[in-house]
Amino acid sequence: MKSNKKKKNKKSPLRKLNDWLHLWLGLISGIVVFIVSITGCFYAFQQEIKDYLEPWRFVEVQDEEFVPPSQLLDTAKVYMPNQKPTGLTYSDKEGAAAVGFSSFENGKRSFTAVFMNPYTGEFLRKQQMLGNGEFDFFRFIIDGHRALWLPYDIGRPIVGVCTLIFVLLLISGLVMWWPKNFKKANFNKSFKIKWKAKFKRVNYDLHNVLGFYSLTLAFVLAATGLVWSFHWFEDGLYYITSGGESKPEHHHPHSDISQKGLVENDTISPLDRAWYKTLAQEPEVQGMYMTPILEDEDDAIEIVAYQDHGSFYNKNEHYFDRYTLEELRMKGDRYAEADFADQLSSLNYDIHIGAVFGFPGKLLAFFISLICASLPVTGFLVWWNKGRKLKP
């Protein structure tokens, strides 16, 4: 009877290989998975935390129209003399407008934002987020999340490879979790945590059971992260979701430089005109982003209009000839009209942080990231105690 029982419980060579890979790949990637996951917990609520800690991001709602971009730029330049603005953002009716100034000096990036009241153009706050030894908590978090606080050309590939390993661990973990049969004893072992058992058993259940429950969403978080880690993954995902099309390179339409003389004596800036035209099309827009200074003569004015506050995927991209102010359309420039593959590409960031489902989605992303951070810890403890028999 004993020999039959041993024979019955003997693992196949493939199962042994699966278990071996799960162990060693987990040990190799564990510290990276922990860092990426725990920083992801914080980053999911970046906007909410900043809104709470930085009251200058909000203004009192007024029964007035927003001032045009040129007025905000003039105010911002007073506080950032001899600096070139690199971005201008309008929020919703309750949010401050901001002009960003980004630059590279001695190989290091500097970034400062000037916040203003969008109804009056009044200066609210100047905030340097990068440069001159300034510490920004969420920049610290994102640097750890993306590159382990290493130089990006070193850290990002490491994060990418370990994220790919994590996907393999999810698959091999599912194989290990799968019950031999669905009798009650096996069912309880696979789906329930035995909280009253000894620590080793509770730890094993935390790894085994929570790993199973979080598997699908953990895979989604990992896959959306891999889009930024590897071009081949991003291109492959687009190829599959588009039905065999190659991902087009990102490019903008161009202005007709032969019409350059049309705006030489215009008292209203082309950016203001483009902004007014965008507002006329989208009076209920929940935010806008634009690049205030165009580098090349044939660059078009680009204004991104966000349809929902707190997320970025549902956006309409408006391009205008800087000389004629003719609107220039591109394939996929309206989220609602884009193909599925282009929509999925736009959704990637908001899926990754859970914002696609609003605050409940972010809360869910937080807990899934927390579970992902726990898996290397509980897995290591399972391995550390593997020589000791688990007691029921």
N, C-alpha and C positions, 0 to 999 in steps of 0.2 A: 504493500500500500504506500509506503514512504517513497519507494523508487518511482512509482507511478505519479505521485504528487510532484516530485522533483521534475520528472519528465514533462508533466503538464505545464509547469510554471517556467520551463526553460525558454529563454528568449531566442528569437531567430537572429541570424547574423545581421540582417538589416536593422532590426530593432536595437541590437547592441551598437551598431554604427551610429544610429540616430541618437541614442543616449550619450555616446562618447562625444559626438559633435556638439550636442546641446551643452554638455559640461564644459568642454574646453573653449568653445566659442563664447560661452557665457563668461568664463573667467577672463578671457582676453579682452572682451568689449565692456565688461561690467562697469568699470569706473567711468568710462565715456558715456554709456547709457544713463548712468546715475546723474552725471552733471547736466547732460542735455535735457533730461526729463525734469529735474528739479528746477532748473532755470526756466523751463517751459511753463511750470506752474506759476511762477511770478509773472512771466511775460503775458500770459493770457489776460491778466487784469491790469496791464500797463495803463490803458486809457482811464479806467475807473480810479486807479490810485493817483494818477497825475491830476485828474479833475478834482479829487478831494484835497490834495496837498497844495494845489496851485490855483487859488481863487481868481487870479488875473486872467484865466482862460475863459471867464464868463462875463457877460455884460447884461444890463437890464434891457429887456425887450422894449423897443420903441415903435411907435406908429409912424415910422419914417423908412425911406429907402436907404440901402447901404451907399456909402460914398464910393466913387469909382476907384479902380486900382491906382491910377496916377496920384491921387491924394494920399493914399496909404504909403506909396513908394516915397513921396516927398517927405512925409513925416519920418519914415524909417531911416532915410538917408541922413537926417539931422543927427540921429543917435549912432549912426555907423558911417561917419565921413570917410571918403576915399575907398569905400568898400562896394563891391558889386553885388546887388541882390540876385539870388539864385532861385528863389521860389516865393510865391505869394499864395496864401490860403485864406479863403472865407469859410467859416463854419456855418452852423444853422443860425436861427434868429437869436439864440441865447449865447452863442459862442463868440469869442474875440477873433478878430482877423490877425494874421501874422505874416511878416515878411522875413524870410530866412536868408542868411548870409553864410555861404559855405566856401572854404578855401583850403588849399594845401600849402603848408610852409615847412620846409626842411623834412619833407616826407610824412608830415603829420597833418591830420585833418582838423580844421577848426570850424565850429558851427555856432552861430548866434541867431536867436529869433527875437524880433521886436514885435510885441503884442500891442494891438490898437483896438479902439472901439470902432466897429464897422459902420456905425450910424453917424459918427462925428469925425472919425479920423484921429481922435485924441490918443496920445501915447499912454499906454498902461504899464508896460514892463519890458525891460531888456534882459534876456536870459541867455547867458553863454552856457551851452551844453557840452561843448567839446573845445579843447585847447587851453593853453596856459595853466595846465595842471588842474583844470576844473574836473570835478567828479560828478558824473551823472549815473545814478543807480541803475537805470534801465539800459544805458549804454553798456555798463558793466555786465548786466544780465545777458544782453543780446550777444556781446562778445564771447561770453562763456558758452552760450547756447549754440552759436554758429562755429566757433573756432577754439573753444577751450582756453580762451585768453592767450592763445599763441598767435603769432603772425598769421594772417588769414590764408596765405598761400601754403602754410603748413597745417594749420588747425582744421580748415574746412575739409580737406580730403580725409583726414582722420575721422572727423565727425561723419562724413558721408559713408565711409567704409563700415564704421561701427553701426550706423543706422541700417545699412544693408544687412549686416550680420544679425542685428536685432530682428529684422523681418524673418530671417532664416530660423532664429530662435523661437519666434512665435509659431512657426510651422512645426518645427521639431518638438516644441513643447506641447502642441496639440496632439501629436502622435503619442507622446508619453502620457498625457492626461487621459486619452481615450480608454474608457472602461472595457475590460474583456467581455463583460456582459452587463446588462442593466438590471441586475438583481438589486434588492434594496441596499445591501451592504456596500456594493460598489457605487450605487447611486449616491448614497450619503457621503462616501469618501470623495467623490468627484465633484459634488455640487454644494457641499456644506462644510463650514469650518467648525471643527470640534473645539469650541472655546474652553471647555472644562478640562481638556486633556493637558498633558505636560507641554512645556515650552517647545520642545522639538517637534511635537506633533502639530501644535498650533502654527508654528513657523512653516512646516511642510504644507499645511492646508492653505495658509496665506499665499504661498508661492503657487501652489497647484490650482486652487479654486479661483483666486483673484486673477491669476493669469488667464484662466479660461474666460471669465466674465468680461475681461477687458480686451480680449484678443481682437475682436473686429475693429473697435475704435482705435486701439493701439496701432493696428495695421494702417488705418487711415492716417493717423498722425505721422507715422513713419513714412508712408508713401508720399504725403504732401511735403514732407521735409526733403525727401530724396529728389524732388523736382528741382530744388535749389542746389543740391549737391552735385548732381551729374547731368550734363547736357544730354547724354545718351538716354537717360531715364526720362527726362522731360520730352525729348523728341520722340521716344518710343511710345510714351503715354499719349501724346498728341496723334501719332500715327494710328494707334489702336482706336482711340475714341473718335477720330475723324473718318474712319473707314478706309485708311490707306493713304492719306494725304501727308505730305511733309510739312512740318511746322514752318511757316513763313518767317523770314527775318524781320525784326521790328524796324519799321521805317516810317517816316512821316511824309506827307505830301509837301510840295515845294511851291513857293511864291513865284510869281512871274516878274522877274527883275526888269523886264522891258517896260513895266508900268510904274517904275520907281518914282517918277515925277509926280504922281497923283497925290502923294501925301506930304510933299515938301512944305507946303504952306498951310497945312491943316492945323487948326488950333486944338483939335481934340486928338489925343494920341490913338494910334491904331489899336493898342491893347484895350483902351477904354471902349472904343467902338465895338470891338469883338465881344467884350464883356456885356455891353448893352444888348447886342444881338443874341447872345446866349441866354440872357435873362428873359428876353422876349419869348424865346422858345420854351424856356423851362422856369416859369415863375415860382414853382414850388420846390426848386432845387434845395438840397440839404447841405450843400458844401461845394466849394470849387477849389481847384488848384491850377495854377498857371506859371509859366516861366516868363518873368518880366523882361528879360533882356535876351534878344536873339543874336547868336554869334555870327551866323552867315547871312549874306544878302538874300539868299533864296529860302531861308527858313520860314516856315509858316507859324502863325500864332496858334498855340495849342491851349485849350481850356478844357479841363476835365470836370464834368458836372456829376456829383454824387447824388444818387436818388434816395439813399437811406442814411440817416445819421448813425455813426458807430460802426459802419462796415464799408468796404471798398469795392466789392465785386460789382454791384449794380451801378454802373457808371456809363455816361455818354461822353465820348471824346469829340470835341468840336475843333476843327481846324479851319483857319481863315487865311486867305492870301493877305499878307501884311500890307500890300499896296492897294489892292482893289476891294478888300474886305469880303470877297466872294468866299462862301463856305465851301470847303473841299472835303468831300466824303471819301471814306476808306472802308474796305471790307472789315466788318467786325467792330466798327467804331461806336455802335450802340449795343449795349449788352442784350437788350430784349430781341434784337434782330440778328445777333451773332449765332454761328453754328454751335452745336453742342461742345465740340472740342475747344472752341474759343471761350465759351462760357465757363467750361471747367477750368481752363487756364486762369480766367479772371477770379474764379472762386477759390483758388488754391490757398491764398493767405488766410481768408476768412474761415475756410474749413480747418486750417491748421490750428488756429487759435480758438475755434468754436464760435466766432462772431456771426457766422452764417445763420445761427439759430438764436441770436441775441444773447442776453445775459444768461439764460439757462444753458445755452450752448457753451459759453465760456466756463460756466461752473462745471459742466460735464467734462470739458477738455482739461480743467484743473485736476479733477479727481482721477481721470485716466492717466494724466501725466504723473500724478503722485503714485499711482499703482505701478506705472512703468519704472519709476525711480526706486520703488521698493523691491522689484523683482531681482535685480542684481544682489541686493542685500540678503533677502530671504534665500535666494538660490545659493549664495556663498555659504550661508549657515547650514543649508541642507547638505552641501558637499563636505563641509567641515565635520559634520556629525554623521557622515554616511556610514561609518563603521559601527555605529550604535543602532540597535534595533528600535524602530518606532513602536512605542507602546500605545495600545488603543485607549 
